Amino acid sequence: MRLIPVKSDGRTSIAEAAITLAEAVSQNNISRAYRVLVQVADDLTAPDPAAAEIPVDIRNVPGPLRERGVLIDVDELTSA
């Protein structure tokens, strides 16, 4: 796996959102859990200016992923 640092422009990472979501669910705070999910969905659909900086050869991205805007190189999906 290769980690690529990018500017998040103040967005919460999925890892941070997952922790917040788990806490909200464990506390039965449904409205907070819902807000976290809505924020994640909003962040995922917003244009990301940093995405242009990610060094991925689009020809190596599997078609189904590329069609959904997920730019993961096929070599990164191969497990050892």
Secondary structure, DSSP 8 states (H G I E B T S, - for coil): --------TT---HHHHHHHHHHHHHTT-HHHHHHHHHHHHHHHHS--GGGGGS---GGGS-HHHHHTT----HHHH---
